[in-house]
Amino acid sequence: MPNPSHLVPVEEKVHLCAMCENTKCQQGLYFQDGKRRVDYVLTYHIKKTSSSRRHTSRLRDNAFTRTLRRGREPPPPAPKDDAEVGSPHHSMDHHDDDKCLRREEFESNLMEMGLELERDEETKTPGMGFVKIHAPWSILCREAEFMKLKMPTKKVYEVKHSTGVMEKINVFISKLTDPLHPNLEENRTQKVKHLSYPFSREKQHLLVSASQQHPFSRIIQHIIFTRCSGITSLLGSGVYLAAYPLHDVSIHHYTLLYEEWASYSVFYKYQPIGLIRKYFGEKIGLYFAWLGVYTQMLIPASLVGVIVFLYGCVTVDDDIPSMEICDQRKNITMCPLCDRVCSYWNLSIACGTARASHLFDNPATVFFSIFMALWAAFFMEHWKRRQMRLNYEWDLTGFEDEEPEKEKLTCRDRFPAYMTNLIMMLLMIGVTFAIVFGVILYRISTKAALAMSSNPMTRSNVRLTVKTTAAIINLVVILILDEVYGAVARWLTVLEVPKTDKSFEERLIFKTFILKFVNAFTPIIYIAFFRGRLGGRPGSYLYVFESYRMEECAHGGCLMELCIQLSITMLGKQLIQNNLFEIGVPKLKKLIRYIKSKRGSFQEEEYEKKLQRYETDHFLEPFAGLTPEYMEMIIQFGFVTLFVASFPLAPLFALLNNIIEIRLDAKKFVAELRRPDAARGKDIGIWYNILRGVAKVAVIVNAFVISFTSDFIPRLVYQYMYSPDGSMHGFVNHTLSYFNVSHFQNGTAPLEPFHLGFHVDICRYKDYREPPWSLTPYEISKEFWAVLAARLAFVIVFQNVVMLMSDVVDWIIPDIPKDISLQIYKEKILMMDLFMKEEQGKTRIEDSYKETSTLTRSRHSPISAAPSAGSGLLVCVGSTHHP
């Protein structure tokens, strides 16, 4: 076993690389001796002005490392007659020298922990230095024991996932889905499983030979970031530019991930979750496992959504209200949609809108809303069971994440930060509302301007033009504010000074989610619940700034406009923000880093071939955490569940996006990002609670969408209370009120009253109000109150019935699969049996040794002390080395 290494500049070991026949050494995956693997890399900026500076740096490094080996203090600064000190750039280099001293101090701490370091400043990347770190096996064993990492023992037992009929069904399903599995042996059903036990050097003889890649791959960053504190501040202050493990392109795992996961040609296959976990760690493995479960669950939701949409397509010609609107013989004259420039119009013009609305506003929509609420409950339960199974397979059942707390602050210390958080959150939400209001003004003014156009085609497509352009403007604003809100949320969280990193992450996630959720859904909520309800009536309209008349819904209702806004926002976010940005931004940043390294983009391919692996990884995009990945999927989950009553095709578009998203993320993690530090975790954390909250809110939102945005309830009320024959004939006329055009406010009457070719005395508008000839003209009619009561009753019944059904689903399906519960119990018994047998074996060995010693003493003279009974156990070399 090699001794802890010293920090040696690469110039003194050039001859070793020439002698090294191992190609992995040349790739930068190993030290210059070709034997010690590079487990971690630190990068820093260097400034070289002359060969004398390089020489001085080498001498100081050698003196420093020799001093460390002798256990003395670092050498004094260079004498004043040093060429470098006497240079005119001395004051400019003082800051660099300070950084150098801080690096030396930190690196000495790493070596005291037993890590081996090797520096490389003669790279093909100008201005960059690299410190390669290797953890000897003895250090890995020591730290694994401190961290209580679970390792597989040599004891195996048979795993039975099911019995009887269920076993036959599972075998049949396994054969049926075999083509969907990646070409990996570990994806086949495991017949046996190793017992797991926290790593112990004394018990190492009971353990399976451990790979130095997993689960020991996380030990090196545990030493750097936890045991040798200070690296975070060094990275923040620029002493080190980056810290990362290498992408190990030499191992078979990397090749399999690239071929069986990060390739679009295998989009139809399951993900190799076990392999992902081994290479990237449990947290990233859980994210992709969750994303896979979510995508699979979208398949039945998409099928039902398509069926609901097709039902609307098939029944559109039989929809009586749409037929009445499209019937030109009825010649219903409608009131102007804006003041002065808009004139009277025939209801038949809204034929296309009414027919399109039926595609999303039909009796099947209610069924689909109930189905999606139950679907969300099934999804949450299915994920909990899947997560528990992964915890068992990955030996995380007893894992608890413990973090050291930061400096404690009192409530008085935190009060200014909390007030700042509250004020800034309200301010950002106010900005969102202001922008939505601005888009409303855009729609109102643009509609009036286009209505004055001399082009008949422009006038006839005013509504479609305004709807589409306004939705696109909303999308652009949402994309911009998403980036702003992410930065604001991080700044606000830093002000709070959370006690632990986990607390920091949860607070950041919660703030970011609130801001981005409000940003994405405020325009949709306005269209669904407020548009057309605040405008007033002819002769008494509501105006903004005394000149802008509030908007009205089309006769087919606001549901079609809601569908347009929802589809453009959802598809735009997925195509532009989630996919285009994820592909383009990392490549653009990588290009910029190449240009900064004084290499043109035309030289990029040839330049990359000459780089060592640790240099290549430096130019990759740093891993920014899983929060952006989860966030985009949670917002998508909101689109799929919250307003699904208005857009049944949302699950289908989400499914198609996620099929691409999985492979896009896979390619990004394997080839575009630096390899993340392997992190442990037994669940998806706060994201699960957010998902549950969105699912609960979705039930309420869909109940209100069906009741107040669609015409489902007014149609039921008319059919069962007011229809003379129990059919929908006469429904359109029932929902239209009368207005005497002589009652228009001054200056609001149409400039062209004869636009339809005849004089208009009475126009119609959609509302439940008394006619002008009644005793109470334009007052709300009794039909309005009947419909309102039915709407509220539906909301209450729908919400309680659906939530009750969701709770029943939650109660029926256990969180922990029965076979997993039995296996965990079985493991405990087998583990106890294993150690009891080991103790019995030790006792027999000790008794035999005592008998032998007694016989020896009776025949011969006393001997020197014998080794202990436990000396035969295999332990790590250097196990007594502690920091």
FIFIDREN-565541 format. One line per 10 residues: number of its first residue (from 0); their letters; for each residue x, y, z of C-alpha. Coordinates in pm, whole numbers. Layout:
# FIFIDREN-565541
NUM) a) X/Y/Z  ... $
//
This chain:
# FIFIDREN-565541
0) mpnpshlvpv) 0/0/0  157/335/-104  240/591/157  60/925/159  201/1121/-129  350/1464/-133  249/1747/-360  489/1717/-652  499/1950/-954  455/1761/-1277 $
10) eekvhlcamc) 783/1892/-1425  984/1659/-1199  785/1356/-1312  785/1398/-1689  1006/1096/-1725  748/883/-1544  483/967/-1804  723/872/-2080  778/538/-1912  406/490/-1848 $
20) entkcqqgly) 257/247/-2100  -92/279/-1953  -308/489/-2185  -532/581/-1892  -239/774/-1747  -213/974/-2068  -588/1043/-2058  -549/1214/-1723  -740/955/-1524  -433/851/-1324 $
30) fqdgkrrvdy) -133/1010/-1160  189/1022/-1358  291/686/-1213  -3/528/-1395  -117/343/-1081  -298/589/-856  -639/695/-982  -741/1062/-987  -1040/1067/-753  -1093/1442/-742 $
40) vltyhikkts) -962/1759/-904  -917/2117/-781  -850/2390/-1037  -702/2734/-982  -580/3032/-1178  -206/3084/-1227  -24/3386/-1363  308/3317/-1531  512/3609/-1658  850/3449/-1719 $
50) ssrrhtsrlr) 1047/3130/-1692  1204/3261/-1371  860/3270/-1211  796/2911/-1313  1127/2806/-1167  1062/2992/-840  721/2834/-811  870/2489/-851  1134/2549/-587  882/2682/-337 $
60) dnaftrtlrr) 653/2389/-396  935/2144/-337  1045/2322/-19  687/2337/103  618/1968/48  947/1862/202  866/2071/507  529/1902/537  688/1561/529  928/1664/807 $
70) greppppapk) 640/1813/1009  794/2165/1031  645/2505/954  637/2630/593  953/2802/466  993/3177/504  916/3409/211  1168/3444/-66  1457/3687/-5  1427/4047/-118 $
80) ddaevgsphh) 1677/4001/-395  1439/3756/-566  1376/3872/-917  1005/3834/-875  978/4039/-557  1178/4318/-707  963/4337/-1017  729/4633/-1075  433/4392/-1069  489/4300/-703 $
90) smdhhdddkc) 188/4493/-572  -33/4338/-841  83/3988/-749  25/4030/-376  -335/3909/-407  -222/3605/-609  42/3523/-348  -223/3535/-77  -435/3290/-273  -131/3068/-319 $
100) lrreefesnl) -66/3060/56  -430/2974/125  -414/2692/-128  -97/2557/30  -256/2563/372  -566/2378/253  -363/2123/57  -149/2054/361  -469/1977/553  -570/1733/281 $
110) memglelerd) -235/1556/303  -259/1539/682  -587/1355/627  -390/1098/425  -485/1208/74  -225/1204/-201  -186/1512/-424  -19/1587/-754  -2/1930/-917  -6/1999/-1291 $
120) eetktpgmgf) 58/2357/-1408  213/2271/-1745  -118/2199/-1915  -247/2291/-2260  -487/2531/-2090  -303/2862/-2034  -345/3018/-1693  -489/2705/-1534  -342/2483/-1266  -479/2149/-1153 $
130) vkihapwsil) -440/1962/-825  -515/1591/-868  -624/1408/-554  -607/1038/-480  -749/865/-172  -553/551/-75  -749/242/12  -663/269/380  -809/620/395  -1124/506/215 $
140) creaefmklk) -1167/228/469  -1117/464/760  -1367/721/632  -1619/456/529  -1621/336/889  -1671/690/1016  -1957/749/770  -2112/407/846  -2152/325/479  -2347/8/421 $
150) mptkkvyevk) -2160/-256/227  -2277/-597/97  -2166/-896/300  -2080/-1239/162  -2406/-1372/304  -2677/-1399/37  -3039/-1506/57  -3315/-1577/-192  -3547/-1289/-277  -3911/-1371/-344 $
160) hstgvmekin) -4102/-1078/-493  -4434/-1266/-501  -4589/-1608/-469  -4848/-1816/-644  -5062/-1650/-909  -4893/-1312/-870  -4554/-1470/-940  -4683/-1614/-1268  -4834/-1280/-1363  -4506/-1103/-1287 $
170) vfiskltdpl) -4312/-1354/-1495  -4551/-1302/-1786  -4524/-923/-1759  -4146/-950/-1734  -4128/-1150/-2058  -4367/-910/-2227  -4163/-603/-2132  -3822/-760/-2184  -3753/-562/-2507  -3807/-241/-2310 $
180) hpnleenrtq) -3525/-311/-2064  -3171/-181/-2131  -2912/-437/-2228  -2778/-471/-1875  -2748/-779/-1661  -2842/-593/-1344  -3182/-503/-1486  -3291/-864/-1481  -3488/-977/-1177  -3245/-1054/-896 $
190) kvkhlsypfs) -3297/-1398/-743  -3057/-1338/-454  -2951/-1037/-248  -2651/-972/-29  -2704/-878/332  -2574/-528/400  -2386/-404/703  -2219/-72/795  -1855/-90/691  -1613/-194/965 $
200) rekqhllvsa) -1245/-268/924  -1275/-538/1189  -1559/-703/995  -1407/-661/652  -1354/-1034/615  -1734/-1069/609  -1779/-814/331  -1771/-858/-43  -1465/-705/-208  -1560/-339/-236 $
210) sqqhpfsrii) -1519/-139/-551  -1329/182/-507  -1590/354/-725  -1912/278/-536  -2015/345/-269  -1666/473/-180  -1689/732/-459  -1859/978/-221  -1590/950/47  -1339/1178/-124 $
220) qhiiftrcsg) -1580/1473/-138  -1684/1399/222  -1321/1449/326  -1276/1763/116  -1604/1937/198  -1672/1815/552  -1363/1681/724  -1136/1953/580  -1365/2252/612  -1303/2569/417 $
230) itsllgsgvy) -1325/2458/55  -1661/2634/8  -1517/2971/109  -1207/2905/-102  -1425/2843/-405  -1634/3149/-329  -1331/3377/-299  -1165/3247/-614  -874/3070/-445  -992/2761/-632 $
240) laayplhdvs) -1198/2796/-947  -1366/2456/-937  -1375/2124/-754  -1509/1813/-923  -1467/1438/-972  -1375/1316/-1318  -1596/1151/-1573  -1435/808/-1579  -1457/726/-1950  -1241/419/-1895 $
250) ihhytllyee) -1497/218/-1698  -1773/11/-1852  -2042/198/-1658  -1976/520/-1851  -2002/346/-2188  -2325/173/-2089  -2475/499/-1967  -2388/666/-2295  -2528/384/-2508  -2825/263/-2304 $
260) wasysvfyky) -2938/590/-2147  -2802/904/-2315  -2909/802/-2666  -3231/905/-2841  -3243/569/-3017  -3338/399/-2687  -3618/644/-2602  -3868/357/-2568  -3661/168/-2308  -3662/190/-1931 $
270) qpiglirkyf) -3380/381/-1768  -3087/193/-1608  -3164/343/-1267  -2921/118/-1078  -2637/220/-1307  -2729/588/-1277  -2719/556/-900  -2379/386/-905  -2224/654/-1126  -2397/971/-1001 $
280) gekiglyfaw) -2520/884/-650  -2858/825/-488  -3004/1176/-518  -2963/1192/-893  -3074/829/-920  -3393/913/-729  -3462/1212/-957  -3447/1003/-1272  -3644/724/-1106  -3914/978/-1015 $
290) lgvytqmlip) -3909/1125/-1365  -3944/776/-1512  -4243/691/-1289  -4408/1025/-1370  -4358/972/-1743  -4498/618/-1727  -4803/740/-1537  -4863/1000/-1812  -4933/720/-2060  -5283/628/-1927 $
300) aslvgvivfl) -5360/997/-1865  -5267/1076/-2226  -5484/795/-2361  -5788/909/-2167  -5724/1272/-2263  -5708/1181/-2632  -6033/983/-2598  -6203/1283/-2436  -6078/1509/-2716  -6192/1264/-2984 $
310) ygcvtvdddi) -6533/1242/-2814  -6563/1619/-2853  -6463/1592/-3221  -6718/1318/-3289  -7007/1491/-3109  -6944/1848/-3230  -7197/1812/-3513  -7461/1692/-3267  -7408/1973/-3017  -7733/2170/-3024 $
320) psmeicdqrk) -7599/2500/-2875  -7320/2507/-3139  -7575/2436/-3411  -7796/2722/-3290  -7501/2964/-3289  -7401/2859/-3640  -7757/2884/-3774  -7759/3203/-3982  -8136/3191/-4015  -8176/3290/-3651 $
330) nitmcplcdr) -8009/3623/-3731  -7933/3714/-3366  -7783/4065/-3346  -7518/4104/-3078  -7407/4422/-2902  -7067/4579/-2996  -6753/4432/-2839  -6592/4773/-2795  -6699/5136/-2788  -6752/5348/-3101 $
340) vcsywnlsia) -6522/5167/-3348  -6695/4830/-3305  -7040/4780/-3452  -7321/4526/-3416  -7248/4174/-3532  -7431/3850/-3604  -7398/3564/-3358  -7326/3323/-3645  -6980/3482/-3676  -6888/3300/-3350 $
350) cgtarashlf) -6966/2963/-3510  -6602/2854/-3531  -6527/2952/-3171  -6839/2774/-3046  -6754/2451/-3230  -6390/2465/-3110  -6505/2523/-2752  -6713/2205/-2765  -6394/2004/-2820  -6288/2096/-2466 $
360) dnpatvffsi) -6622/2178/-2307  -6840/1869/-2313  -6978/1616/-2059  -6661/1404/-2092  -6457/1692/-1948  -6611/1639/-1603  -6523/1272/-1613  -6169/1357/-1719  -6127/1602/-1430  -6231/1334/-1180 $
370) fmalwaaffm) -6003/1084/-1352  -5702/1319/-1332  -5763/1386/-962  -5758/1011/-895  -5464/976/-1133  -5264/1222/-922  -5346/1021/-607  -5240/695/-777  -4921/861/-900  -4824/978/-550 $
380) ehwkrrqmrl) -4891/634/-400  -4711/454/-681  -4406/676/-633  -4399/618/-255  -4395/243/-315  -4130/273/-584  -3920/494/-359  -3945/244/-74  -3838/-36/-305  -3536/165/-419 $
390) nyewdltgfe) -3446/241/-56  -3443/-131/12  -3244/-221/-300  -2992/60/-239  -2956/-15/135  -3097/321/245  -3369/197/479  -3181/309/791  -3012/611/639  -3064/949/808 $
400) deepekeklt) -2908/1261/663  -2727/1448/938  -2576/1789/877  -2374/2012/1107  -2559/2328/1197  -2424/2667/1105  -2395/2959/1343  -2722/3001/1531  -2898/3334/1503  -3172/3464/1730 $
410) crdrfpaymt) -3518/3569/1610  -3410/3928/1661  -3115/3873/1427  -3334/3709/1166  -3624/3957/1183  -3482/4206/924  -3417/3919/681  -3768/3779/730  -3926/4121/672  -3710/4170/362 $
420) nlimmllmig) -3822/3829/237  -4189/3909/290  -4169/4252/128  -3967/4127/-171  -4194/3827/-228  -4501/4053/-227  -4320/4297/-455  -4232/4025/-706  -4588/3892/-705  -4707/4252/-754 $
430) vtfaivfgvi) -4475/4280/-1057  -4640/3970/-1203  -4986/4116/-1151  -4875/4445/-1306  -4744/4269/-1616  -5066/4071/-1652  -5257/4399/-1625  -5032/4546/-1894  -5113/4256/-2126  -5483/4316/-2058 $
440) lyristkaal) -5442/4678/-2170  -5254/4555/-2477  -5543/4327/-2570  -5803/4601/-2520  -5615/4866/-2721  -5507/4628/-2996  -5860/4496/-3037  -5991/4850/-3080  -5712/4941/-3325  -5762/4633/-3543 $
450) amssnpmtrs) -6139/4687/-3546  -6074/5023/-3718  -5868/4860/-3995  -5983/4905/-4352  -5885/4544/-4432  -6189/4313/-4400  -5961/4012/-4332  -5799/4194/-4041  -6134/4291/-3892  -6270/3938/-3920 $
460) nvrltvktta) -5969/3787/-3736  -5938/4044/-3459  -6010/3801/-3175  -5773/3529/-3297  -5491/3778/-3360  -5525/3943/-3020  -5552/3611/-2833  -5244/3460/-3000  -5015/3764/-2976  -5114/3827/-2614 $
470) aiinlvvili) -5039/3464/-2526  -4696/3489/-2692  -4620/3813/-2504  -4718/3642/-2180  -4486/3351/-2264  -4187/3579/-2331  -4247/3767/-2006  -4278/3439/-1813  -3947/3313/-1953  -3766/3635/-1860 $
480) ldevygavar) -3917/3663/-1512  -3838/3298/-1438  -3468/3379/-1452  -3511/3697/-1247  -3721/3523/-981  -3467/3242/-948  -3192/3493/-866  -3418/3689/-628  -3520/3371/-442  -3154/3274/-389 $
490) wltvlevpkt) -3065/3622/-263  -3356/3620/-18  -3261/3274/111  -2900/3382/170  -3029/3672/380  -3207/3427/613  -2886/3237/698  -3052/2892/738  -2899/2659/996  -2810/2374/757 $
500) dksfeerlif) -2754/2323/387  -3071/2113/374  -3271/2396/531  -3117/2639/282  -3215/2418/-9  -3572/2371/113  -3626/2743/173  -3479/2825/-166  -3700/2568/-338  -4013/2694/-166 $
510) ktfilkfvna) -3950/3060/-257  -3855/2976/-614  -4162/2757/-657  -4400/3025/-523  -4259/3294/-751  -4241/3077/-1064  -4581/2923/-998  -4744/3266/-968  -4550/3383/-1275  -4667/3090/-1490 $
520) ftpiiyiaff) -5029/3065/-1377  -5142/3425/-1309  -5236/3494/-1676  -5420/3162/-1689  -5605/3225/-1362  -5715/3569/-1489  -5863/3423/-1807  -6027/3134/-1623  -6193/3320/-1336  -6193/3697/-1389 $
530) rgrlggrpgs) -6211/3780/-1757  -6565/3862/-1872  -6695/3888/-1515  -6569/4237/-1439  -6677/4416/-1757  -7028/4518/-1662  -7311/4531/-1921  -7407/4745/-2221  -7485/5091/-2106  -7292/5041/-1781 $
540) ylyvfesyrm) -6947/4908/-1868  -6648/4910/-1634  -6358/5123/-1757  -5989/5130/-1663  -5827/5475/-1659  -6166/5603/-1779  -6087/5502/-2136  -6017/5126/-2155  -6326/4908/-2143  -6274/4576/-1968 $
550) eecahggclm) -6266/4262/-2181  -6550/4023/-2252  -6542/3652/-2329  -6644/3523/-2669  -6995/3383/-2687  -6859/3029/-2663  -6714/3128/-2326  -6359/3195/-2206  -6271/2825/-2212  -6134/2843/-2566 $
560) elciqlsitm) -5916/3142/-2478  -5802/2960/-2165  -5706/2661/-2379  -5505/2882/-2616  -5321/3055/-2330  -5252/2726/-2151  -5127/2543/-2461  -4897/2825/-2576  -4749/2872/-2226  -4703/2500/-2168 $
570) lgkqliqnnl) -4557/2416/-2508  -4347/2733/-2515  -4192/2665/-2175  -4119/2305/-2270  -3976/2373/-2615  -3790/2698/-2543  -3702/2700/-2174  -3670/2330/-2098  -3524/2196/-2422  -3369/2475/-2629 $
580) feigvpklkk) -3207/2644/-2330  -3083/2313/-2190  -2914/2230/-2519  -2796/2573/-2626  -2685/2741/-2304  -2433/2473/-2192  -2281/2461/-2541  -2262/2840/-2555  -2095/2861/-2212  -1851/2589/-2312 $
590) liryikskrg) -1764/2784/-2629  -1707/3099/-2424  -1471/2913/-2190  -1275/2788/-2491  -1253/3139/-2633  -1135/3273/-2297  -860/3010/-2302  -728/3179/-2619  -847/2902/-2847  -1076/2977/-3140 $
600) sfqeeeyekk) -1393/2778/-3189  -1256/2640/-3516  -979/2473/-3315  -1216/2328/-3058  -1230/1969/-3183  -856/1929/-3234  -783/2110/-2909  -1014/1882/-2712  -836/1572/-2842  -510/1691/-2685 $
610) lqryetdhfl) -651/1770/-2344  -622/1552/-2038  -948/1431/-1886  -929/1675/-1596  -880/1961/-1845  -1172/1850/-2061  -1401/1829/-1759  -1302/2181/-1655  -1461/2319/-1972  -1788/2138/-1904 $
620) epfagltpey) -2080/2322/-1744  -2071/2304/-1360  -2351/2103/-1203  -2602/2351/-1056  -2810/2103/-859  -3136/1925/-927  -3362/2217/-837  -3402/2342/-1199  -3476/1987/-1317  -3742/1927/-1053 $
630) memiiqfgfv) -3887/2277/-1092  -3964/2244/-1461  -4132/1909/-1401  -4339/2039/-1107  -4461/2336/-1314  -4548/2090/-1590  -4733/1877/-1335  -4933/2191/-1256  -5023/2236/-1623  -5128/1871/-1643 $
640) tlfvasfpla) -5349/1874/-1334  -5461/2228/-1247  -5649/2327/-1565  -5684/1989/-1731  -6061/2047/-1765  -5983/2310/-2030  -5704/2123/-2208  -5740/1741/-2211  -5439/1708/-2441  -5201/1848/-2175 $
650) plfallnnii) -5095/1498/-2052  -5015/1394/-2410  -4791/1695/-2473  -4627/1641/-2134  -4560/1276/-2221  -4403/1361/-2556  -4189/1628/-2391  -4071/1396/-2112  -3970/1121/-2351  -3730/1371/-2505 $
660) eirldakkfv) -3650/1533/-2170  -3521/1209/-2016  -3270/1148/-2296  -3182/1518/-2312  -3107/1526/-1940  -2917/1200/-1970  -2695/1335/-2245  -2645/1653/-2047  -2538/1466/-1732  -2307/1229/-1919 $
670) aelrrpdaar) -2147/1462/-2173  -2231/1829/-2107  -2198/1868/-1729  -1910/1807/-1493  -1964/1491/-1297  -2168/1583/-987  -2055/1490/-640  -2228/1166/-539  -2485/1256/-274  -2696/1025/-61 $
680) gkdigiwyni) -3069/1068/-9  -3361/840/64  -3640/1051/-88  -3707/1350/-314  -3742/1579/-14  -3966/1884/-18  -4069/1815/-378  -4305/1541/-261  -4490/1784/-35  -4514/2036/-320 $
690) lrgvakvavi) -4656/1766/-546  -4919/1676/-289  -5010/2043/-249  -5047/2092/-626  -5263/1777/-651  -5494/1902/-373  -5523/2249/-528  -5591/2091/-869  -5916/1938/-740  -6045/2280/-629 $
700) vnafvisfts) -5926/2459/-943  -6087/2208/-1179  -6412/2225/-984  -6421/2603/-1035  -6317/2576/-1401  -6605/2336/-1475  -6852/2543/-1271  -6764/2901/-1362  -6553/2892/-1681  -6737/2631/-1887 $
710) dfiprlvyqy) -7106/2616/-1977  -7151/2273/-1823  -7360/2390/-1523  -7577/2644/-1716  -7658/2371/-1966  -7763/2129/-1693  -7975/2396/-1523  -8148/2486/-1849  -8209/2124/-1949  -8366/2021/-1618 $
720) myspdgsmhg) -8533/2349/-1507  -8621/2568/-1805  -8624/2355/-2121  -8983/2292/-2237  -8900/1947/-2379  -8595/1850/-2168  -8355/1907/-2459  -8095/2176/-2524  -8304/2351/-2790  -8337/2719/-2700 $
730) fvnhtlsyfn) -8034/2722/-2468  -7852/2998/-2659  -8152/3228/-2655  -8198/3154/-2282  -7844/3277/-2200  -7876/3604/-2398  -8021/3918/-2247  -8174/4218/-2430  -8047/4576/-2453  -8212/4885/-2597 $
740) vshfqngtap) -7949/5064/-2806  -8096/5402/-2708  -7959/5341/-2357  -7591/5355/-2461  -7380/5600/-2263  -7286/5920/-2442  -7001/5869/-2684  -7004/5487/-2671  -7257/5405/-2946  -7118/5255/-3272 $
750) lepfhlgfhv) -6998/5500/-3536  -7145/5273/-3806  -7488/5166/-3674  -7590/5039/-4021  -7293/4801/-4054  -7529/4500/-4088  -7742/4677/-4350  -8037/4756/-4129  -8131/4970/-3830  -8083/4802/-3491 $
760) dicrykdyre) -8311/4880/-3197  -8238/4579/-2971  -7907/4393/-2938  -7825/4090/-2731  -7544/4017/-2484  -7452/3712/-2276  -7582/3751/-1924  -7881/3670/-1702  -8053/4010/-1671  -8407/4148/-1697 $
770) ppwsltpyei) -8508/4296/-2037  -8543/4674/-2082  -8921/4649/-2087  -8951/4487/-1745  -9028/4667/-1421  -8662/4629/-1314  -8468/4670/-1638  -8118/4526/-1655  -8133/4388/-1302  -7997/4036/-1234 $
780) skefwavlaa) -8268/3779/-1309  -8376/3480/-1101  -8212/3250/-1360  -7875/3396/-1258  -7926/3299/-894  -8041/2950/-991  -7729/2897/-1203  -7504/3045/-931  -7651/2814/-668  -7595/2515/-899 $
790) rlafvivfqn) -7235/2625/-964  -7150/2652/-594  -7324/2321/-514  -7123/2150/-787  -6794/2290/-649  -6872/2161/-300  -6990/1817/-416  -6709/1773/-672  -6436/1876/-429  -6553/1654/-143 $
800) vvmlmsdvvd) -6631/1349/-356  -6298/1361/-542  -6091/1422/-229  -6273/1142/-52  -6195/908/-342  -5831/1021/-332  -5812/948/42  -5963/604/-21  -5694/536/-280  -5430/654/-29 $
810) wiipdipkdi) -5576/425/239  -5615/116/18  -5263/122/-127  -4997/68/142  -4689/290/129  -4451/-3/173  -4493/-306/-55  -4566/-619/143  -4274/-816/-4  -4033/-535/91 $
820) slqiykekil) -4160/-536/451  -4103/-913/471  -3756/-887/318  -3648/-613/562  -3768/-825/855  -3593/-1129/709  -3267/-937/669  -3265/-839/1036  -3302/-1203/1143  -3036/-1325/900 $
830) mmdlfmkeeq) -2796/-1050/1009  -2834/-1148/1373  -2777/-1511/1280  -2464/-1420/1081  -2298/-1237/1370  -2400/-1499/1625  -2225/-1762/1413  -1920/-1538/1382  -1903/-1493/1760  -1936/-1867/1809 $
840) gktriedsyk) -1651/-1919/1563  -1436/-1669/1751  -1511/-1845/2081  -1403/-2182/1938  -1082/-2030/1804  -1003/-1870/2141  -1074/-2195/2330  -853/-2388/2090  -580/-2128/2126  -598/-2141/2506 $
850) etstltrsrh) -571/-2522/2502  -271/-2503/2271  -107/-2240/2489  -161/-2449/2804  -2/-2757/2646  287/-2547/2517  359/-2393/2858  349/-2734/3025  613/-2873/2786  831/-2572/2720 $
860) spisaapsag) 943/-2250/2880  717/-1943/2859  717/-1756/2530  664/-1396/2438  317/-1257/2414  115/-1410/2133  -90/-1213/1886  -450/-1147/1974  -730/-1367/1854  -855/-1101/1622 $
870) sgllvcvgst) -522/-1057/1443  -627/-1303/1177  -900/-1068/1060  -828/-883/739  -796/-512/813  -688/-217/604  -327/-110/606  -287/214/794  -615/165/977  -476/332/1287 $
880) hhp) -404/651/1096  -642/918/1219  -646/1288/1148 $
//
